[in-house]
Amino acid sequence: MAAIHVLCVDDDPDVLAVLSMLLRRTPDLECVGALSTVVDVAAEADARGADIVVIDFGIPGVDSVEQLHKLMESGSPAKAIVFSGNNDDHSVTLALEAGAAAYVAKATDPRILLDTIRKVARDAQSEDHPGEVRFLRRASLVGDGVPHHHVR
């Protein structure tokens, strides 16, 4: 099975370093780029052959909602996962309504982000299986009473 190609976009260099390290240590995932800002996420995803874009939802000077809309409207096969320090209901709703396939809080166990990347990639590859897609879009996983991630 081919590796899932992941593009990471975050303004925090420490977060980018950790994400890159996690992806390098995970045999079925490959980091195809780590960007601190982005003008056109769809173009970057396509140029790098990304299956998944993990993007922060609060990069200064970047309208994350607009970037998610651009990615959805571009026809790019890449799916977006918002990875953010903001875990309030408003941010989650904005991201999912803008087209994010999932929303993962940065405070979450990193294994949950890796599992979410796999789930979203599997969903993207199985568009012909509406039952699976419906399940992924309605899932909301809760650990200790605080929503840690949401998968559309």
N, C-alpha and C positions, 0 to 999 in steps of 0.2 A: 504494500500500500504506500502511495506517495505521501510525503510529508505535507502537512497543512502549512501554507505560507502566510506568515503573520507580519503585518506592518504596524509598528507601534508609534503613536504620536502623543507626546506629553511634554510640557514645558519644563518639567523637573528632571535634570540630568541624572539624579540618583534613581528616580523611578525608571527612566529609560535603561539605565545600567542593570537594574534588578530584572526588569522584564527581559532584556536581551540575554542575561545569564540564565534565567529560568527556561527560556525557549531553547538555548544552546544545550541545556542539560536534559531536554525532553526529546527523545528520538523521533517522535511522530510530528513534531512541530519545528518550524524553521523561521527564524527572524529574517525578513527580507529588507528591513530598514527600521531605523530608530530616529525619528524626526522630532525636533523641539518645537517646530511650528509647521504650518501647512497653509498654502494658498488654495490648492485644489486637491482635496483628498481623493477624489475619484481618479484624477489623472495620475497621482502618485501611486495609488493602488494598482491601476492598470499597468503603469510603466514597470512596476516591480513584481508583477504577477501575484499580487496578494489575494488570498482567499478570504482572509479576515483582516479587518482594521481594528486595532485596539486604540481607542482615542479618548483622551481626557476631555472632560466636559467643562473646563474652565481655563483654557489657554488664553492668556492675555493677547488681545488683538485678533483673535480668531472667533468667529461666530459659529460655535459648534452645531447649533441647530441648522444653520444654513449649509454647513459642510455635510451634515447627515442627509439633508434634502438633496444636495448635489449628487451625493453618492447613489442615492435611491433613483434619482431621475436620469442618471447617466447611462443606465443599462449595464453598469459594471457588475460582474458576478461577485465582487467582494461584498461581504456583509460586515456591518459595524457592530462592535461591542464597546459601549461606553464604560470606561474605567475611571471612576471619579472619587474624590474625597467628599463630595456632596452626596449624601444619601437620603435627602429629603424627598417626600412624595412629589413635590412640584418638579424637581429636576428629573426624577425618574420618568414621570409622565411626559415631560417635554421631549426627552430623549427618545422614548419609545414611539411617541406620536410622530417624531421627525424621521423615523425609519430605522432606529437602532434595533438590532435583533436581540440585544440583551444589554443589561445595565449591571455592572459589578462594582461594589464599593471597594475602595482601596484598602480599607481596614479588614477586608475578608481574607481568609486563608488563601494563599496563592494557588493551592490545588483546585480551589473552586473556580478561579479564573481559567486555569488550564482545562478543566472539565467543561466549562462553558464554551471555550473556543472549540473544543471537539464537538459539542452538541450543536452549536450554530453551524459549523462546517458540515456536519452530517445532515442537518436540516436543509442546507443549501444544495446538497447533492441528492436529496430525496424529495424534490418538489412533486414527484409523481405519487407520493404517499401521503395523502391528506390527513390521515389519522395521526401520523407522526408529527406532521407540521402543526396540526391543531394542538396536540399535547404540548409541544415546545412553546407555542405562542401563549398558552394559558398558564404555564407553570410559574409559580412564585415560591421560591424556596426560602424557608425561614429556619434559622438555627436557634439562637438563644433569645428569640422573641423580637429580634431586630432584623428587618429585611436585609439580607446580605447581597442578594442578586435576583434579578428578574429576567426571565427569558420569555420573549414574545412567542 
